[in-house]
Amino acid sequence: MKSCDLIISAPWVLPVAPENAALSEHSVAISGETIIAIGLTDDILQNYSAADHLKLTHHIVLPGLINTHCHSAMTLLRGAGEDQPLKAWLEETIWPLEAAVMNDEYVTLGTQLAVAEMLLCGTTTFSDMYFLPEKVAEVCLDIGIRAQLSFPIIEFANAWSSSADDALDKGLALHDQLKDNKLVHVALGPHSGYSLSAAELEHIAEVGLRQNLPIQIHLHETAQEVADAHQSMGQSWIERCAEIGMLGSHVQAVHMTQVSEAELKLIADTDTRVVHCPTSNLKLASGYCPTTALREAGVTVALGTDGAASNNRLNLFAEARMASLLAKHAGQNAAAATAQEMLYMATMGGARALGMESVTGSLEAGKAADLIAVDINSLGMLPMYNPFAALIHGDAGNAVSHTYVAGRALVADGQLTPDSITNLAQRVQSWHAVRRPI
Amino acid sequence: MKSCDLIISAPWVLPVAPENAALSEHSVAISGETIIAIGLTDDILQNYSAADHLKLTHHIVLPGLINTHCHSAMTLLRGAGEDQPLKAWLEETIWPLEAAVMNDEYVTLGTQLAVAEMLLCGTTTFSDMYFLPEKVAEVCLDIGIRAQLSFPIIEFANAWSSSADDALDKGLALHDQLKDNKLVHVALGPHSGYSLSAAELEHIAEVGLRQNLPIQIHLHETAQEVADAHQSMGQSWIERCAEIGMLGSHVQAVHMTQVSEAELKLIADTDTRVVHCPTSNLKLASGYCPTTALREAGVTVALGTDGAASNNRLNLFAEARMASLLAKHAGQNAAAATAQEMLYMATMGGARALGMESVTGSLEAGKAADLIAVDINSLGMLPMYNPFAALIHGDAGNAVSHTYVAGRALVADGQLTPDSITNLAQRVQSWHAVRRPI
């Protein structure tokens, strides 16, 4: 009999590895931060004695979801500037608002709200790209959520950096601070091709390769971006990135609503990772990422919510459902983008995109205990013919009962546990009452 | 000082009439089944004394939503036969399953589950099209939800009717029974052009006109349906319906994913109502209803979930969000399909489609007290810049605290009140355990 800290038992366990397995009456044994065994509940209980045993009687246990693209603090701008064309939305609403509210308190509170919302919906890892990433790191470490912080690199002066070089200096300093941290990692976050000079973009590509750092970049978000690139430099941003070493398995290309066949081949040949943000792309009328073609070419595709200002939610289950529905529609094939495939995209797809697949994304002995439980007794999920469909096409984001990150319960019985994010509704309302910019 | 039964006060009231009004610190006064006044809370409290006063401190009050197309009992088939092409889904899964489970218990329990789910998500009126409509009527009357029952008329023998004539006889008998009922109305439900003979379809059109009955029909759901019609009869089903008097303000054309310019003109000129079921159309890869073009032509467009077997949810707020996102995407215009317009579509649009606009669909003195309250303290809806956006792009379907139909609270503080639908989860699981067809 081996001892461990926690056993979680459930009628259904979907480990994602192997990809399509649905295990009934299984248990997960956890020691410290790590999964040490998965097996039939009878076997696990015979072989392990645990300090705690969480017996879930009407739940699906699965890996925590991975939200691969977010601008977290923008939760505080949720619902501002609705139904505007993209240019007016950015220039008349978002940028002036950000300028008016940007400070430590805004980033801290907005990130707390985002993390709370993500944990309640079953997300255990997210990637952020926002100003004052030092504050974002503090929030993540305080709460205990896993994160990649892609610090924003932009040519022009902004609330965090005076130039691209300044952003690089500050971001790499944050990387130095965090380089031994198990939960929070730093990545390079060049905002986009068009918001950096040619030399700056090349320099960032070179830093990524030299320092072995992941790079997350908005790439081919709109047709306009691609048309402008062709006009100003005679090639697309994907082609430019290929030339300067900014494609590869360490690069996370976000949005990708415009991809020619030749560009798809470049992405596939370099094993570049693609982040699909379906809701945001629809809401801003940016287009649609051809996920089926990318996946058929062997490309790892992950899912992101984007910021709450263009979504307005941070519910990755909702993105997985949207990704499935849009792929069926776009391909005129009801059999496309199965629930199993979308669950993979929302978990291992995200882990692979972030280079974290040895740590999280599936339930396997040796990986971190990043896992969630979904209550299948909710009326909108009954009856249960197919646990994959219940998760993806039911309303699983509103039925998450437990969220564990590295073995710690951050949501238990549907309630957030970390002290710093209780009473958030009241704090957000107070902030809004005082700071309300519009 | 006038007396009334109930006053509901809230920081926000969105009455939908006038269409874009957002009233702050308003109250609704209700007497029996009817709204008798709406005004500033201070004024209402000065002029009305109520037996009950519901003081909502962090809520939006608005008209109940109208789910204009559903096959309710199919909730019990939710999640069966996922990710199949349409033909296999129908022929290999849905039809054999229905044949295996169809009986009074299935229709009663499945409809109860559907109504419970809809009430919890803020729907106060729905239109159903399913076998054994007498059982559906019993459930609706028992619970007290408003409904249109479009009884299914199909050429071939099925669990309810032996022929189209038999369906008409039974359905019209149900209509006779219910013709003085305030909550539940009967409509003609010819399944589709292709599932009836030419003579039968003409006969139904004639019955509709003669008896002044609404008609709901699946029309142009798929490209295949349109192609087949052109091949077999040299015209589309819309054109055929125009010839036989089956277009008009009493006709609810469901799906409409294929609409030529000439057909759009026929729909607009006859004031035919269109029911958009965006999620179901995507999930079955049927196509997309051109809602913006229809609305610009003056057509009343309403929203439906379709049955849970092809959705898998009955959350009309989710359909309103999907309708907005798809219209922005299809029109390549982020300013299209505003939250205000989608709220209208989900309320007055539905009421107009069902011919119930004098009774429900907006909060106005004299109309039925069909209204809901949405809790805006939920983390995913904060902060509150814009109540329309919070409802449509937040997750309002999961934040409904109260649902009133004709002045009766069917959901209070997030809990269902009718006795017959408490303990539903257990009853559904028991049914599934015993009857489970796959």
Interface residues (C-beta under 8 A of the other chain):
Chain A: T75 L76 L77 R78 G79 A80 E82 D83 Q84 P85 L86 W89 L113 A116 E117 L120 T279 N281 L282 K283 L284 A285 G287 Y288 N311 N312 R313 L314 N315 S324 L325 L326 K328 H329 G331 Q332 N333 A334 A335 A336 A337 T338 A339 N377 S378 L379 G380 M381 L382 P383 M384 Y385 N386 F388 A389 A390 H393 G394 D395 N398 L424 A425 V428 Q429 W431 H432 R436 I438
Chain B: T75 L76 L77 R78 G79 A80 E82 D83 Q84 P85 L86 W89 L113 A116 E117 L120 T279 N281 L282 K283 L284 A285 G287 Y288 N311 N312 R313 L314 N315 S324 L325 L326 K328 H329 G331 Q332 N333 A334 A335 A336 A337 T338 A339 N377 S378 L379 G380 M381 L382 P383 M384 Y385 N386 F388 A389 A390 H393 G394 D395 N398 L424 A425 V428 Q429 W431 H432 R436 I438
